[in-house]
Amino acid sequence: MRSEITDIIVNEKPTRLSKFRKIISAISNPDILAEKGGYLFMVLIDGSCCNLGIQPYQINGERQYHYNMLMPENEFLLTGFINVNCSLTILFKVTPEKYKAGLSAYEKASFREVFIRFARLLLENNFPEDFEIDIVTRSLLLRAGIVNTEPSTVKELGELEI
């Protein structure tokens, strides 16, 4: 199962696959994760293009924020953290009213596709298979009806059917 992503934009710049692999290697390295305090990211997948905004959680001792990253507006934008304990937090943004009312079948399928394709893209570029999907993400995916079984790792998320 492939992500089918051929074009990658990182922090607003088209990025070659070889450079993207180096980025993935760095952001998943436990020593670098600890040094940077983890990473914040935002990801948008549209067709064969992945737009990824990523930055260290801390720069020069200053905490960073997702809203500092420039990303195109899209209702299926994901945000998250690569945590120092080698886990991923991946979230989506909907209003509390929308979350309470429930996602439509189309929204569930669209979010599911983005989550899975992002995991596959990471795995295709040597992101560690055993990185944990944290409890917040697993719970969100189940409660929103995006998945029927909790994926515990990036590998398990990437192996789900779209």
KAPE-V472393 format. One record per backbone hydrogen bond with DSSP energy under -1.0 kcal/mol. NH is the residue of the N-H (numbers start at 0). CO is the residue of the C=O. E is the energy in kcal/mol with one decimal. If there is no record, write none. Layout:
NH,CO,E + NH,CO,E
This chain:
5,47,-2.2 + 6,47,-2.4 + 8,49,-2.9 + 9,12,-2.6 + 10,51,-2.9 + 12,9,-1.5 + 14,7,-3.2 + 19,15,-2.5 + 20,16,-2.5 + 21,17,-1.3 + 22,18,-2.2 + 23,19,-2.7 + 24,20,-2.3 + 25,21,-2.1 + 26,22,-2.7 + 27,23,-1.0 + 28,25,-1.2 + 32,28,-3.0 + 33,29,-2.2 + 34,30,-2.1 + 35,31,-2.5 + 36,32,-1.2 + 37,32,-1.9 + 38,81,-2.0 + 39,54,-3.0 + 40,79,-2.3 + 41,52,-2.2 + 42,77,-2.6 + 43,50,-2.3 + 45,48,-2.6 + 48,45,-1.8 + 49,6,-2.7 + 50,43,-3.1 + 51,8,-3.5 + 52,41,-2.8 + 54,39,-2.0 + 56,37,-2.6 + 57,35,-1.5 + 58,61,-2.4 + 61,58,-1.9 + 63,56,-2.8 + 67,64,-1.5 + 68,65,-2.3 + 76,73,-1.4 + 77,42,-2.7 + 78,90,-2.5 + 79,40,-2.3 + 80,88,-2.0 + 81,38,-2.7 + 82,86,-2.7 + 85,82,-1.7 + 87,131,-3.1 + 88,80,-2.4 + 90,78,-3.7 + 98,94,-2.6 + 99,95,-2.4 + 100,96,-2.5 + 101,97,-2.0 + 107,103,-2.7 + 108,104,-2.4 + 109,105,-2.5 + 110,106,-2.9 + 111,107,-2.5 + 112,108,-2.3 + 113,109,-2.0 + 114,110,-2.7 + 115,111,-2.6 + 116,112,-2.8 + 117,113,-2.3 + 118,114,-2.1 + 119,115,-2.5 + 120,116,-2.5 + 121,117,-2.4 + 122,118,-2.5 + 123,119,-2.8 + 125,122,-1.5 + 126,121,-2.3 + 130,127,-1.4 + 131,85,-1.6 + 132,151,-2.8 + 133,87,-2.8 + 137,133,-2.5 + 138,134,-2.5 + 139,135,-2.3 + 140,136,-2.8 + 141,137,-2.1 + 142,138,-3.1 + 143,139,-2.2 + 144,141,-1.2 + 145,140,-2.1 + 146,140,-1.4 + 153,130,-2.0 + 154,128,-1.9 + 156,152,-2.2 + 157,153,-2.7 + 158,154,-1.4 + 159,156,-1.1
